[in-house]
């Protein structure tokens, strides 16, 4: 499986080192947001290939992971 641009963004973000504050303010690129929006739209209208469905599911997993990490980072910042 090829690594999607969204995964590359997260990998680069983590590899560069981060702080709780950096994590809280992290936002995906416009290209990643547009890709997800396109996949969601097409899923609802014309349907997706199996590969595109897998890609969308990966994006959704990444989003969930980042939401959890951001919640934890906010907790750390609140308790500093």
MARBA-3410 file (N, C-alpha, C, O; in Angstrom, 1 decimal):
80
0.8,-1.2,0.0,0.0,0.0,0.0,0.9,1.2,0.0,1.8,1.3,0.8 ~ 0.6,2.2,-0.9,1.3,3.4,-0.9,0.9,4.3,0.3,-0.3,4.2,0.7 ~ 1.8,5.1,0.8,1.5,6.0,1.9,0.8,7.2,1.4,1.3,7.9,0.5 ~ -0.4,7.5,1.9,-1.2,8.6,1.4,-0.5,9.9,1.9,0.2,9.9,2.9 ~ -0.9,11.0,1.2,-0.3,12.3,1.6,-0.7,12.7,3.1,0.1,13.3,3.8
-1.9,12.3,3.5,-2.3,12.6,4.9,-1.4,11.8,5.9,-1.0,12.4,6.9 ~ -1.1,10.6,5.6,-0.2,9.9,6.5,1.2,10.5,6.5,1.8,10.7,7.5 ~ 1.7,10.9,5.3,3.0,11.6,5.2,3.0,12.9,6.1,4.0,13.2,6.7 ~ 1.9,13.6,6.1,1.8,14.9,6.9,1.9,14.5,8.3,2.7,15.2,9.1 ~ 1.2,13.5,8.8,1.3,13.1,10.2,2.6,12.6,10.6,3.2,12.9,11.6
3.2,11.8,9.7,4.5,11.2,10.0,5.6,12.3,10.1,6.4,12.3,11.0 ~ 5.5,13.3,9.2,6.5,14.4,9.2,6.3,15.2,10.5,7.2,15.7,11.1 ~ 5.0,15.5,10.8,4.7,16.2,12.0,5.3,15.6,13.3,5.9,16.2,14.1 ~ 5.1,14.3,13.4,5.6,13.5,14.6,7.1,13.5,14.5,7.7,13.7,15.6 ~ 7.7,13.2,13.4,9.1,13.0,13.3,9.9,14.3,13.6,11.0,14.3,14.1
9.2,15.5,13.3,9.9,16.7,13.5,9.9,17.1,15.0,10.6,18.0,15.4 ~ 9.2,16.3,15.8,9.1,16.6,17.2,8.0,17.6,17.5,7.7,18.4,16.7 ~ 7.3,17.4,18.6,6.2,18.2,18.8,6.0,18.5,20.3,6.6,17.8,21.2 ~ 5.2,19.5,20.6,4.8,19.8,22.0,3.3,19.7,22.1,2.6,19.6,21.0 ~ 2.7,19.6,23.3,1.3,19.6,23.3,0.6,20.8,22.6,-0.4,20.7,22.0
1.3,22.0,22.7,0.7,23.2,22.0,0.8,23.0,20.5,-0.2,23.4,19.8 ~ 1.9,22.5,20.0,2.0,22.2,18.5,0.9,21.3,18.1,0.3,21.5,17.0 ~ 0.6,20.3,18.9,-0.4,19.3,18.5,-1.8,19.9,18.5,-2.6,19.7,17.6 ~ -2.1,20.8,19.5,-3.4,21.4,19.5,-3.7,22.3,18.3,-4.8,22.3,17.8 ~ -2.6,23.0,17.8,-2.8,23.9,16.7,-2.6,23.2,15.3,-2.8,23.9,14.3
-2.2,21.9,15.3,-2.0,21.3,14.0,-3.3,21.2,13.2,-4.4,20.9,13.8 ~ -3.2,21.5,11.9,-4.3,21.3,11.0,-3.8,20.7,9.7,-2.7,20.9,9.3 ~ -4.6,19.8,9.2,-4.2,19.2,7.9,-4.1,20.2,6.8,-4.7,21.3,6.9 ~ -3.4,19.8,5.8,-3.2,20.7,4.6,-4.5,20.9,3.9,-5.4,20.1,4.0 ~ -4.6,21.9,3.1,-5.8,22.1,2.2,-6.0,21.0,1.3,-7.1,20.5,1.0
-4.9,20.5,0.8,-5.0,19.3,-0.2,-5.6,18.1,0.5,-6.4,17.4,-0.1 ~ -5.2,17.8,1.7,-5.7,16.7,2.5,-7.2,16.9,2.7,-8.0,16.0,2.6 ~ -7.6,18.1,3.2,-9.0,18.4,3.4,-9.8,18.2,2.2,-10.9,17.7,2.2 ~ -9.3,18.7,1.1,-10.0,18.6,-0.2,-10.2,17.2,-0.6,-11.2,16.8,-1.2 ~ -9.1,16.4,-0.5,-9.2,15.0,-0.8,-10.3,14.2,0.0,-11.1,13.5,-0.6
-10.3,14.5,1.3,-11.3,13.8,2.1,-12.7,14.3,1.7,-13.6,13.5,1.6 ~ -12.9,15.6,1.5,-14.2,16.1,1.1,-14.6,15.4,-0.2,-15.8,15.1,-0.4 ~ -13.7,15.3,-1.2,-14.0,14.7,-2.4,-14.4,13.2,-2.2,-15.4,12.8,-2.8 ~ -13.7,12.5,-1.4,-14.0,11.1,-1.2,-15.4,10.9,-0.5,-16.2,10.1,-0.9 ~ -15.6,11.8,0.4,-16.9,11.7,1.1,-18.1,12.0,0.2,-19.1,11.3,0.2
-17.9,13.1,-0.6,-18.9,13.4,-1.6,-19.2,12.3,-2.6,-20.3,11.9,-2.8 ~ -18.1,11.7,-3.1,-18.3,10.6,-4.1,-18.8,9.4,-3.5,-19.5,8.6,-4.1 ~ -18.5,9.1,-2.2,-19.0,8.0,-1.5,-20.6,8.1,-1.4,-21.3,7.1,-1.6 ~ -21.0,9.3,-1.2,-22.5,9.5,-1.1,-23.2,9.6,-2.4,-24.4,9.4,-2.5 ~ -22.5,9.9,-3.5,-23.1,10.1,-4.8,-22.9,9.0,-5.8,-23.8,8.2,-6.1
-21.7,8.8,-6.2,-21.4,7.9,-7.3,-20.7,6.6,-6.8,-20.6,5.6,-7.5 ~ -20.2,6.6,-5.5,-19.6,5.4,-5.0,-18.1,5.5,-5.2,-17.6,6.3,-6.0 ~ -17.4,4.7,-4.4,-15.9,4.6,-4.4,-15.4,3.3,-4.8,-16.1,2.3,-4.7 ~ -14.2,3.2,-5.4,-13.6,2.0,-5.6,-13.1,1.4,-4.2,-13.2,2.1,-3.2 ~ -12.8,0.1,-4.2,-12.3,-0.5,-3.0,-11.1,0.2,-2.4,-11.0,0.4,-1.2
-10.2,0.6,-3.3,-9.0,1.3,-2.9,-9.3,2.7,-2.3,-8.8,3.1,-1.3 ~ -10.3,3.4,-2.9,-10.7,4.7,-2.4,-11.4,4.6,-1.0,-11.3,5.4,-0.1 ~ -12.2,3.5,-0.9,-12.9,3.3,0.4,-11.8,3.0,1.5,-12.0,3.5,2.6 ~ -10.8,2.3,1.2,-9.7,2.0,2.1,-9.0,3.3,2.5,-8.7,3.6,3.6 ~ -8.8,4.2,1.5,-8.1,5.5,1.7,-9.0,6.3,2.6,-8.5,6.9,3.6
-10.3,6.4,2.3,-11.2,7.2,3.2,-11.2,6.7,4.6,-11.1,7.5,5.6 ~ -11.2,5.4,4.8,-11.2,4.8,6.1,-9.9,5.2,6.9,-10.0,5.4,8.1 ~ -8.8,5.2,6.1,-7.5,5.6,6.8,-7.6,7.1,7.2,-7.1,7.4,8.3 ~ -8.1,7.9,6.4,-8.3,9.3,6.8,-9.1,9.4,8.0,-8.8,10.2,8.9 ~ -10.2,8.7,8.1,-11.1,8.8,9.2,-10.4,8.2,10.5,-10.6,8.8,11.6
-9.6,7.2,10.4,-8.8,6.7,11.5,-7.8,7.7,12.0,-7.6,7.9,13.2 ~ -7.1,8.4,11.0,-6.2,9.4,11.4,-6.9,10.6,12.1,-6.4,11.1,13.1 ~ -8.1,11.0,11.6,-8.8,12.0,12.2,-9.1,11.7,13.7,-9.0,12.5,14.6 ~ -9.6,10.5,13.9,-10.0,10.0,15.2,-8.7,10.0,16.1,-8.8,10.5,17.3 ~ -7.6,9.5,15.6,-6.4,9.5,16.4,-6.0,10.9,16.8,-5.6,11.2,17.9
-6.0,11.8,15.8,-5.6,13.2,16.1,-6.6,13.9,17.1,-6.1,14.6,18.0 ~ -7.8,13.6,17.0,-8.8,14.2,18.0,-8.5,13.7,19.4,-8.5,14.5,20.4 ~ -8.2,12.4,19.6,-7.8,11.9,20.9,-6.5,12.5,21.4,-6.4,12.9,22.5 ~ -5.5,12.6,20.5,-4.2,13.2,20.9,-4.4,14.6,21.3,-3.8,15.1,22.2 ~ -5.2,15.4,20.5,-5.4,16.8,20.8,-6.1,16.9,22.2,-5.8,17.9,23.0
-7.1,16.1,22.5,-7.8,16.1,23.8,-6.8,15.9,24.9,-6.8,16.6,25.9 ~ -5.9,14.9,24.7,-4.9,14.6,25.7,-3.9,15.8,25.9,-3.5,16.2,27.0 ~ -3.5,16.4,24.7,-2.6,17.6,24.8,-3.2,18.7,25.5,-2.6,19.4,26.3 ~ -4.5,19.0,25.3,-5.2,20.1,26.0,-5.2,19.8,27.5,-5.1,20.7,28.3 ~ -5.4,18.5,27.8,-5.4,18.1,29.3,-4.0,18.5,29.9,-3.9,19.0,30.9
-2.9,18.1,29.1,-1.6,18.4,29.6,-1.4,19.9,29.8,-0.8,20.3,30.8 ~ -1.8,20.7,28.8,-1.7,22.1,28.9,-2.4,22.7,30.0,-2.0,23.6,30.7 ~ -3.6,22.2,30.3,-4.5,22.7,31.3,-3.8,22.5,32.7,-4.0,23.3,33.6 ~ -3.1,21.4,32.8,-2.5,21.0,34.1,-1.1,21.4,34.3,-0.4,21.0,35.2 ~ -0.6,22.2,33.4,0.8,22.7,33.6,0.9,23.7,34.6,2.0,24.3,34.9
END
